[in-house]
Amino acid sequence: MDAPYHSGNTIEGKPARKIHEIDVQELFCPGMVLDMRPCAKPNTAFTIDELQAAIDAVGRPIEDGDAVMLRTGQER
């Protein structure tokens, strides 16, 4: 998990939280993994169409409160 503070010191105009400020209960929620490996290229953003294709492959839309994880294969 990456703390919001890692992306900048403010999020939506509010101070970004550090990892110790996130309650573990917030981490238990419905979610999905989008397999982005077929279109993952170093230093290249995913397109809307690529993201939508990965969502469609899961078989359900992203719902409010879902955690969305991107499987890029870049850990190799």
C-alpha positions as a Markdown table, in Angstrom:
| # | Residue | x | y | z |
|---|---|---|---|---|
| 1 | Met | 0.0 | 0.0 | 0.0 |
| 2 | Asp | 1.1 | 3.5 | -0.8 |
| 3 | Ala | 0.1 | 6.3 | 1.5 |
| 4 | Pro | -1.7 | 9.3 | -0.1 |
| 5 | Tyr | 1.1 | 11.6 | 1.2 |
| 6 | His | 3.4 | 9.9 | -1.2 |
| 7 | Ser | 1.5 | 11.6 | -4.1 |
| 8 | Gly | 1.7 | 15.1 | -2.6 |
| 9 | Asn | 1.1 | 16.9 | 0.6 |
| 10 | Thr | -2.5 | 17.8 | -0.2 |
| 11 | Ile | -5.4 | 15.7 | -1.7 |
| 12 | Glu | -8.6 | 17.5 | -2.8 |
| 13 | Gly | -7.4 | 20.6 | -0.9 |
| 14 | Lys | -6.9 | 18.8 | 2.4 |
| 15 | Pro | -3.7 | 17.6 | 4.0 |
| 16 | Ala | -2.7 | 14.2 | 2.6 |
| 17 | Arg | -2.6 | 11.4 | 5.2 |
| 18 | Lys | 0.5 | 9.4 | 6.0 |
| 19 | Ile | 0.5 | 5.7 | 6.4 |
| 20 | His | 0.2 | 5.7 | 10.2 |
| 21 | Glu | -2.9 | 7.9 | 9.9 |
| 22 | Ile | -4.9 | 5.3 | 7.9 |
| 23 | Asp | -7.1 | 3.0 | 10.0 |
| 24 | Val | -6.7 | -0.6 | 9.1 |
| 25 | Gln | -10.5 | -0.9 | 8.8 |
| 26 | Glu | -10.4 | 1.4 | 5.8 |
| 27 | Leu | -8.4 | -1.3 | 4.0 |
| 28 | Phe | -11.2 | -3.9 | 4.1 |
| 29 | Cys | -13.5 | -3.2 | 1.2 |
| 30 | Pro | -14.8 | -4.7 | -2.0 |
| 31 | Gly | -12.5 | -4.4 | -4.9 |
| 32 | Met | -11.2 | -5.7 | -8.2 |
| 33 | Val | -7.9 | -6.3 | -10.0 |
| 34 | Leu | -7.6 | -4.9 | -13.5 |
| 35 | Asp | -5.1 | -7.0 | -15.6 |
| 36 | Met | -3.2 | -4.3 | -17.4 |
| 37 | Arg | -0.3 | -6.5 | -18.4 |
| 38 | Pro | -1.1 | -6.8 | -22.1 |
| 39 | Cys | -0.9 | -3.0 | -22.5 |
| 40 | Ala | 1.7 | -2.0 | -19.8 |
| 41 | Lys | 4.7 | -0.2 | -21.2 |
| 42 | Pro | 7.4 | 1.5 | -19.1 |
| 43 | Asn | 6.8 | 5.3 | -18.7 |
| 44 | Thr | 3.5 | 5.2 | -20.6 |
| 45 | Ala | 0.1 | 6.0 | -19.2 |
| 46 | Phe | -2.9 | 3.7 | -19.8 |
| 47 | Thr | -5.5 | 5.0 | -22.1 |
| 48 | Ile | -9.2 | 5.3 | -21.2 |
| 49 | Asp | -10.0 | 2.5 | -23.7 |
| 50 | Glu | -7.4 | 0.2 | -22.2 |
| 51 | Leu | -8.8 | 0.8 | -18.7 |
| 52 | Gln | -12.3 | 0.3 | -19.9 |
| 53 | Ala | -11.4 | -3.0 | -21.6 |
| 54 | Ala | -9.8 | -4.3 | -18.4 |
| 55 | Ile | -13.0 | -3.3 | -16.4 |
| 56 | Asp | -15.2 | -5.0 | -19.0 |
| 57 | Ala | -13.0 | -8.2 | -18.6 |
| 58 | Val | -13.8 | -8.3 | -14.9 |
| 59 | Gly | -17.5 | -8.4 | -15.7 |
| 60 | Arg | -18.8 | -5.7 | -13.5 |
| 61 | Pro | -18.5 | -1.9 | -13.2 |
| 62 | Ile | -16.4 | -0.1 | -10.5 |
| 63 | Glu | -18.7 | 0.7 | -7.6 |
| 64 | Asp | -18.4 | 3.5 | -5.1 |
| 65 | Gly | -16.1 | 2.4 | -2.3 |
| 66 | Asp | -14.3 | -0.2 | -4.5 |
| 67 | Ala | -10.5 | -0.6 | -4.2 |
| 68 | Val | -9.1 | -0.8 | -7.8 |
| 69 | Met | -5.8 | -2.5 | -8.2 |
| 70 | Leu | -3.8 | -2.5 | -11.4 |
| 71 | Arg | -1.8 | -5.6 | -12.3 |
| 72 | Thr | 0.9 | -4.3 | -14.5 |
| 73 | Gly | 3.5 | -7.0 | -14.4 |
| 74 | Gln | 6.2 | -4.4 | -13.9 |
| 75 | Glu | 7.4 | -6.1 | -10.7 |
| 76 | Arg | 9.3 | -8.5 | -13.0 |
